[in-house]
Amino acid sequence: MSSKTIFQKIEKKAKQRIYKWHRFFAYITFIPVILWCLSGIMHPFMAHFFKPEIKNEFIEPKVIDFAKVKVSLQDVLKKEKIATFKNFRFIEMNSNWYYQVKLIDNSLVYFNTLDGKKLQKGDENYAHYLAQFFLDDYQSKISKTEYLTQFDHQYKYVNRYLPVYKVTFDRSDNMQVYVETASGKLATFNPLSRQVFIWFFDTFHNWSFLDAVACNEIRIILMSVLLGFIILSALSGIFIYGFFWKVFKKIKVTPENKIRIRHRKLGLWFSILSIGFAFSGAFHLTKKWNPKPIQNMVYQPVLNVRKIKVNPTEIAVDTTKFQNVSLIQFQDILYYRCELESDPKPYAETNAKETKWKKKTAPIADVVYVNAVSNSIAKDLDRKYAEFLAHSFDGSSSGVPICCEGETYAESKICSIAKARLLETKVLTDFDSREYGFVNKRLPVIKLAYDTPEKTTYFVETATSRIASVIGKSDRVEGYSFAILHKFLWMDWAGKPVRDLVMTLAAFMLFVTTFIGLKLLINKKR
């Protein structure tokens, strides 16, 4: 037997074996591919043709009207016998000004700045006020109000804000508006069409239906295994139809084998996209195994009212620009964090790149820190405080700060970034598509990049003493793979509409290829 004959037999045997595995993978992954393709197509489709709109996306900051501030914060707290609390700020509601005070149990209470009277059900009333303002609907009745402390199938982790109020309006679109009263921000809003889409996408793309019968880990494992099978199916198809293409070129096109040839050609053209979708999806799932509890990474020490010597109305700042104030504790000293009206234009109007596809953001205020005892202005404290917060939470996987309550900065435990060199400090007033995208929600933030083996980078929102995001090397790699291979950010140069169109067509063609393959399996022509 000649070597040529032996090679042909080996080639034939290998081809038969690969065919067998290709069919096996097709049987297993047909339904998952159909579900993922259809739900994937829905995402950009809904974003363009059924994109919900809301009248106001944020509250324009106002200069505090001190003519309506007649009672000091200290007097209010003393009258209410509140010796300790976590923070406060001014809020305006229905032309009245209030002290919004966060108590040690994390509840929010409201006191009128004119007479110091407590507003009954103040937090719920403020949630209703915010929801009506954002929606610009003061006529429709509010049918339901819910206080959420955890994410659920409708209010996803991607929204970031917690806790929030879910305010449902009695309208034909069953509008649901989610607001964070602690900051006065809009978290998200869902009319009925979007509620249906979120359910569909969560059920058929994220497979949330498995939560009823299995834990999150089982869901991740099952989806990852199936995505692995899809990659193997695509690779086996490339090997068969690529390496053995010379065999298929000799086949005469007939009505009987026309569909088979079409499947092979489509498979070759779109197999790389299939591998990209599956790989980036599986990689993305690994980050959901033990997600960082960003929503819990907030520094909230208990403050004693007796340590506050300066009245908020007497702070040494320009009161004609004074928009808001809160308290921070840094190195055992209390400071007022003052937000002042910025000059000359708000950020949202100065960004030349803003388009209708980009979400508008609130104006960025100027920040000044004032000692709550001596009334002296502290310079460059925003950056120092951001560094303190990064060190406080570094190495914490539970969301509990390492700098514990009652512990001084100098006494806090040594963190992994404690001795690392700070490579970059930067104030971000805009989202980017690489490290700190729109999904992180919070602005402005201070970026702190450290020279650690993981190149750890913190994004800190000093306004709320929160860690907005923390990433390392593995997070960057996963983020880039998902952005490029799953969301087609490599086509950003063409604009979002074109990018979404290409992504939709790619998912649709994968659906067609899979459907044709199933038809071949049913007809037993492979």
C-alpha positions in Angstrom: 0.0 0.0 0.0 1.5 3.3 -1.1 2.0 6.2 1.3 -0.5 8.2 -0.7 -3.2 5.6 -0.2 -2.4 5.5 3.6 -2.6 9.3 3.8 -6.0 9.3 2.0 -7.4 6.7 4.4 -6.1 8.7 7.4 -7.6 11.9 5.8 -11.0 10.2 5.3 -11.0 8.8 8.8 -10.2 12.2 10.3 -12.9 13.8 8.2 -15.5 11.3 9.3 -14.5 11.8 13.0 -14.6 15.6 12.8 -18.0 15.4 11.0 -19.3 13.3 13.9 -18.1 15.7 16.5 -19.4 18.7 14.5 -22.9 17.1 14.3 -22.7 16.3 18.1 -21.8 19.9 19.0 -24.6 21.1 16.7 -27.2 19.0 18.4 -26.2 20.3 21.8 -25.7 24.0 21.0 -28.6 24.6 18.5 -31.1 25.9 21.1 -28.5 28.0 23.1 -27.3 29.6 19.8 -30.8 30.4 18.7 -31.7 31.9 22.1 -28.5 34.0 22.3 -28.7 35.2 18.7 -32.3 36.3 18.9 -31.9 38.0 22.2 -28.6 39.5 21.0 -30.4 40.9 17.9 -33.0 42.4 20.2 -30.5 44.5 22.1 -29.5 47.0 19.4 -32.9 46.8 17.8 -34.6 48.0 21.0 -31.9 50.6 21.5 -32.7 52.3 18.2 -36.4 51.7 17.5 -37.9 51.4 21.0 -35.4 53.5 22.9 -37.3 55.1 25.9 -36.9 58.8 26.5 -37.4 60.9 29.6 -37.8 64.6 29.9 -35.1 65.3 32.5 -32.1 63.1 33.1 -30.7 65.1 36.0 -31.6 67.9 38.3 -29.8 71.1 37.4 -27.9 72.2 40.5 -29.1 75.4 42.1 -27.4 77.9 44.4 -28.8 77.5 47.9 -31.3 80.2 48.9 -29.9 81.1 52.4 -32.9 83.4 53.0 -34.8 80.1 53.5 -32.2 78.7 55.9 -33.2 80.0 59.3 -32.4 77.1 61.6 -28.8 75.6 61.9 -28.1 72.0 61.4 -26.8 71.7 65.0 -30.0 73.2 66.4 -32.1 70.8 64.4 -30.1 67.7 65.5 -30.1 68.9 69.1 -33.8 69.4 69.1 -34.4 65.9 67.6 -31.9 64.5 70.1 -29.7 63.1 67.4 -26.1 63.0 68.8 -24.6 60.9 66.0 -25.3 60.6 62.3 -23.5 59.7 59.1 -23.9 62.7 56.8 -26.2 65.5 55.6 -26.8 67.7 52.6 -29.3 70.4 51.4 -32.1 69.4 49.0 -34.8 71.5 47.4 -38.3 70.1 47.1 -41.4 72.0 45.9 -39.6 75.3 46.4 -38.7 74.5 50.0 -35.2 73.7 51.3 -34.5 70.8 53.7 -31.6 69.2 55.6 -31.4 65.6 54.4 -29.7 63.8 57.3 -28.4 60.2 57.0 -28.8 58.5 60.4 -26.6 55.7 61.7 -29.1 53.1 60.6 -28.7 54.5 57.0 -32.2 55.9 56.9 -32.7 59.4 55.5 -34.8 62.0 57.4 -35.7 65.6 56.3 -36.0 68.8 58.3 -37.3 72.1 56.9 -34.5 74.7 57.0 -37.0 77.5 57.9 -38.4 76.1 61.1 -36.6 72.8 61.6 -39.8 70.7 61.5 -39.4 67.1 60.4 -41.0 66.1 57.2 -43.2 63.0 57.6 -42.4 60.2 55.1 -39.8 62.6 53.8 -37.7 60.1 51.9 -40.7 58.6 50.1 -42.0 62.1 49.3 -38.6 63.1 47.9 -38.5 59.9 45.8 -42.0 60.8 44.4 -40.8 64.4 43.7 -37.7 63.2 41.9 -39.6 60.7 39.8 -42.2 63.2 38.8 -39.5 65.8 37.9 -37.5 63.4 35.8 -40.6 62.2 34.0 -42.1 65.7 33.9 -45.4 64.1 34.7 -47.4 65.7 37.6 -50.8 64.4 36.4 -50.5 60.6 36.5 -51.0 58.9 39.8 -48.3 56.9 41.5 -49.6 53.4 41.7 -46.8 51.8 43.6 -43.6 52.7 45.5 -41.0 50.1 46.4 -37.7 50.5 48.3 -35.0 48.3 46.8 -31.8 47.3 48.7 -30.8 44.6 46.2 -30.6 44.2 42.5 -33.3 42.0 40.8 -34.3 40.8 37.4 -35.7 44.1 36.4 -33.2 46.4 38.2 -29.9 44.9 37.2 -26.4 45.3 38.6 -25.5 47.4 35.5 -27.5 50.3 37.1 -25.1 50.4 40.1 -27.1 52.6 42.4 -28.4 51.1 45.7 -30.6 51.6 47.6 -33.2 53.1 45.3 -36.9 53.7 45.1 -38.9 52.2 42.3 -41.8 54.5 41.6 -44.5 53.1 39.3 -46.9 55.4 37.5 -50.5 54.6 36.6 -50.1 55.2 32.9 -50.7 53.3 29.7 -46.9 52.5 29.5 -46.7 51.5 33.1 -43.6 53.6 33.5 -41.2 52.7 36.3 -38.7 55.3 37.5 -35.8 54.3 39.8 -34.3 57.1 41.9 -31.5 57.4 44.4 -32.7 59.8 47.1 -29.3 60.0 48.8 -27.9 61.8 45.8 -31.0 62.9 44.0 -30.0 61.0 40.8 -32.0 59.1 38.2 -30.9 55.4 38.3 -32.9 54.2 35.3 -36.5 54.2 33.9 -38.5 51.5 32.2 -41.7 51.8 30.3 -43.7 48.6 29.6 -41.8 48.0 26.3 -38.5 48.1 28.0 -39.7 45.9 30.9 -40.7 43.2 28.4 -37.3 43.6 26.7 -35.4 43.3 30.0 -37.4 40.2 30.8 -36.7 38.7 27.4 -33.0 39.5 27.4 -32.5 38.4 31.0 -34.4 35.1 30.4 -32.9 34.1 27.0 -29.5 35.8 27.0 -28.5 35.6 30.7 -30.6 32.5 31.3 -32.1 33.8 34.5 -34.8 31.1 34.3 -32.1 28.8 35.8 -32.2 30.7 39.0 -35.4 28.9 39.9 -33.8 25.5 39.9 -30.1 26.2 40.4 -27.6 28.6 42.0 -25.7 31.3 40.1 -22.5 29.1 40.0 -24.4 26.3 38.2 -25.8 28.8 35.7 -22.3 30.2 35.0 -20.8 26.7 34.6 -23.6 25.4 32.3 -23.4 28.5 30.1 -19.6 28.4 29.9 -19.6 24.7 28.9 -22.1 25.4 26.1 -20.1 28.4 24.9 -17.1 26.1 24.8 -19.0 23.7 22.7 -19.9 26.5 20.3 -16.3 27.4 19.9 -15.4 23.7 19.3 -18.3 23.5 16.8 -17.0 26.5 14.9 -13.4 25.2 14.9 -14.4 21.8 13.7 -16.4 23.5 10.9 -13.4 25.6 9.9 -11.2 22.5 9.9 -13.6 20.5 7.7 -14.7 23.2 5.3 -11.3 24.9 5.2 -8.8 22.0 5.1 -11.1 19.8 3.1 -12.5 22.5 0.9 -10.8 20.9 -2.2 -13.2 18.0 -1.8 -16.3 20.2 -1.8 -15.2 22.3 -4.7 -15.7 19.2 -6.9 -19.3 18.8 -5.8 -21.7 19.7 -8.5 -24.4 22.2 -7.3 -27.8 20.5 -7.4 -31.1 21.3 -5.7 -30.3 18.5 -3.2 -26.9 19.8 -2.0 -27.4 23.5 -2.6 -28.5 24.1 1.0 -25.5 22.1 2.3 -23.0 24.2 0.3 -24.7 27.4 1.5 -24.3 26.2 5.1 -20.6 25.5 4.6 -19.9 28.9 3.0 -21.9 30.8 5.6 -20.1 28.8 8.3 -16.7 29.7 7.0 -17.6 33.4 6.6 -19.1 33.8 10.1 -17.3 31.2 12.2 -14.7 33.7 13.4 -17.5 36.0 14.7 -19.1 33.0 16.4 -15.8 32.2 18.1 -15.5 35.8 19.1 -19.0 36.0 20.5 -18.6 32.7 22.4 -15.2 33.4 23.8 -15.9 36.9 25.0 -19.2 35.7 26.5 -17.5 32.9 28.4 -14.7 35.2 29.6 -17.4 37.8 30.7 -19.1 35.1 32.7 -16.0 34.3 34.7 -16.2 37.9 36.2 -19.7 37.2 37.4 -18.5 34.3 39.6 -17.3 36.6 42.3 -18.3 40.1 41.3 -16.8 43.1 43.2 -19.4 44.5 45.6 -19.0 48.1 44.3 -22.3 49.2 45.6 -21.1 48.4 49.1 -17.8 50.2 48.9 -18.8 53.4 50.6 -17.0 55.0 53.6 -19.5 56.1 56.2 -18.0 56.7 59.6 -20.4 57.7 62.4 -20.0 61.5 63.1 -20.6 63.3 66.4 -22.5 66.5 66.1 -20.4 68.0 69.0 -17.3 67.9 66.7 -19.0 70.3 64.3 -18.2 73.9 65.4 -19.0 75.8 62.2 -22.6 76.2 61.1 -23.1 75.2 57.4 -24.4 78.7 56.6 -21.2 80.2 58.0 -18.8 78.3 55.9 -15.9 80.4 54.4 -17.0 80.1 50.8 -18.7 82.3 48.3 -22.4 81.9 49.2 -23.5 83.3 45.8 -22.1 80.1 44.3 -22.8 77.6 47.2 -24.8 74.7 45.7 -24.4 72.0 48.3 -22.4 70.6 51.2 -21.6 67.3 52.9 -19.2 66.1 55.6 -16.1 63.9 55.4 -13.8 62.6 58.1 -10.2 62.5 57.1 -7.3 61.8 59.5 -9.7 62.3 62.4 -10.7 65.8 61.3 -14.2 66.8 60.0 -14.4 68.8 56.8 -17.2 70.3 54.9 -17.1 69.2 51.3 -18.6 72.2 49.5 -19.8 72.2 45.9 -19.7 75.6 44.1 -21.2 76.7 40.8 -18.6 76.3 38.1 -17.6 78.9 35.6 -18.3 79.7 32.9 -20.3 76.8 31.3 -21.6 73.6 32.6 -19.7 70.5 31.4 -22.7 69.1 29.5 -22.6 72.1 27.1 -18.8 72.2 26.6 -18.4 68.7 25.3 -18.1 69.1 21.5 -18.3 65.3 20.8 -21.7 65.0 22.4 -24.3 63.5 20.1 -27.9 62.2 20.4 -26.5 58.8 21.1 -24.5 60.0 24.1 -26.2 60.3 27.5 -26.3 63.9 28.9 -24.5 64.4 32.2 -25.0 67.0 35.0 -22.7 70.0 35.2 -19.5 69.4 37.2 -19.2 71.6 40.3 -16.1 73.1 41.7 -15.1 71.5 45.0 -13.7 73.2 48.2 -12.9 71.6 51.5 -13.4 73.6 54.7 -12.4 72.6 58.2 -15.6 72.1 60.3 -13.8 73.4 63.4 -11.5 76.2 62.3 -13.4 77.2 59.2 -10.2 77.3 57.2 -10.0 76.1 53.6 -7.9 72.9 53.0 -6.0 72.8 49.7 -5.7 69.8 47.4 -7.8 67.7 49.8 -10.0 66.1 47.2 -7.0 64.1 45.8 -5.7 63.2 49.2 -9.2 62.0 50.3 -9.5 59.9 47.2 -6.2 58.2 48.0 -7.4 57.6 51.5 -10.6 55.9 50.2 -8.6 53.7 47.8 -6.3 52.6 50.6 -9.3 52.0 52.9 -11.0 49.5 50.5 -7.9 47.9 48.9 -7.8 44.2 49.5 -11.4 44.1 50.6 -13.6 41.6 48.8 -16.6 42.0 51.1 -17.1 45.7 50.5 -16.2 46.6 54.1 -13.4 49.2 54.5 -10.2 48.0 56.0 -10.0 51.3 57.8 -12.6 50.3 60.3 -15.0 52.6 62.2 -13.2 54.5 65.0 -9.8 53.7 63.5 -7.4 56.5 62.5 -5.8 56.6 59.1 -2.3 56.0 60.6 -3.6 52.9 62.5 -5.3 51.3 59.5 -4.0 48.0 58.2 -1.4 47.8 55.6 -2.9 47.4 52.1 -1.5 46.0 48.9 -1.3 49.5 47.4 0.1 51.1 50.6 3.7 51.0 49.4 3.0 51.0 45.7 4.0 54.1 43.6 1.1 56.2 42.4 1.5 56.4 38.6 -1.3 58.6 37.7 -3.9 60.9 39.3 -6.6 62.3 37.1 -10.0 63.9 37.5 -12.5 62.3 35.0 -15.5 64.4 34.0 -16.4 62.2 31.1 -16.8 58.5 30.4 -14.5 56.6 28.0 -15.0 53.3 26.3 -11.9 51.6 27.7 -11.3 51.7 31.4 -14.2 53.8 32.9 -17.2 53.5 30.6 -20.8 54.7 31.0 -21.8 51.5 32.7 -20.0 52.8 35.9 -22.6 55.7 36.1 -20.8 58.0 38.5 -19.1 61.3 37.6 -16.9 63.1 38.4 -14.4 60.6 39.7 -10.7 60.7 40.5 -8.6 58.0 38.8 -5.7 56.6 40.8 -3.4 54.2 39.0 -0.9 52.3 41.1 2.3 50.5 40.2 1.3 47.0 41.4 1.8 43.7 39.6 -1.9 43.9 38.6 -1.7 47.6 37.7 -4.5 48.3 40.1 -6.6 51.4 39.3 -9.2 53.0 41.5 -11.9 55.3 40.4 -13.2 57.2 43.4 -16.3 59.4 43.8 -15.3 61.7 46.6 -18.8 63.4 46.6 -20.3 60.2 48.1 -17.1 58.7 49.6 -17.6 55.7 47.2 -15.4 53.5 45.1 -17.0 53.8 41.7 -14.8 51.1 40.1 -11.6 49.2 40.7 -9.8 47.3 37.9 -6.7 45.3 37.3 -5.0 43.6 34.4 -7.5 40.7 34.1 -10.4 43.2 34.3 -8.9 45.2 31.4 -8.3 42.1 29.3 -11.9 40.9 29.9 -13.3 44.4 29.3 -11.4 44.8 26.0 -12.4 41.3 24.8 -16.1 41.9 25.6 -16.1 45.4 24.1 -14.3 44.3 20.9 -15.6 40.8 20.3 -19.1 41.0 21.8 -20.1 44.7 21.4 -18.0 45.5 18.3 -16.4 48.6 19.7 -13.8 48.2 17.0 -16.4 49.9 14.8 -16.9 53.0 16.9 -15.2 55.0 14.1 -18.3 54.4 12.0 -20.7 55.6 14.7 -23.1 53.7 17.0 -25.9 53.2 14.5 -23.6 51.6 11.9 -21.8 49.6 14.6 -25.1 48.2 16.0 -26.3 47.5 12.4 -23.2 45.4 11.7 -23.5 43.6 15.1 -27.2 42.8 14.4 -26.5 41.5 10.9 -23.7 39.3 12.3 -26.0 37.8 14.9 -28.7 37.3 12.3 -26.4 35.5 9.9 -25.2 33.2 12.7 -28.8 32.5 13.4 -29.4 31.6 9.7 -26.3 29.5 9.6 -27.4 27.5 12.6 -30.9 27.1 11.4 -29.7 25.8 8.0 -27.4 23.4 9.9 -30.3 22.1 11.9 -32.3 21.5 8.7 -29.4 19.5 7.3 -29.3 17.4 10.5 -33.1 16.7 10.3 -32.9 15.8 6.7 -29.8 13.6 7.4 -27.9 15.0 4.5 -24.6 15.6 6.3 
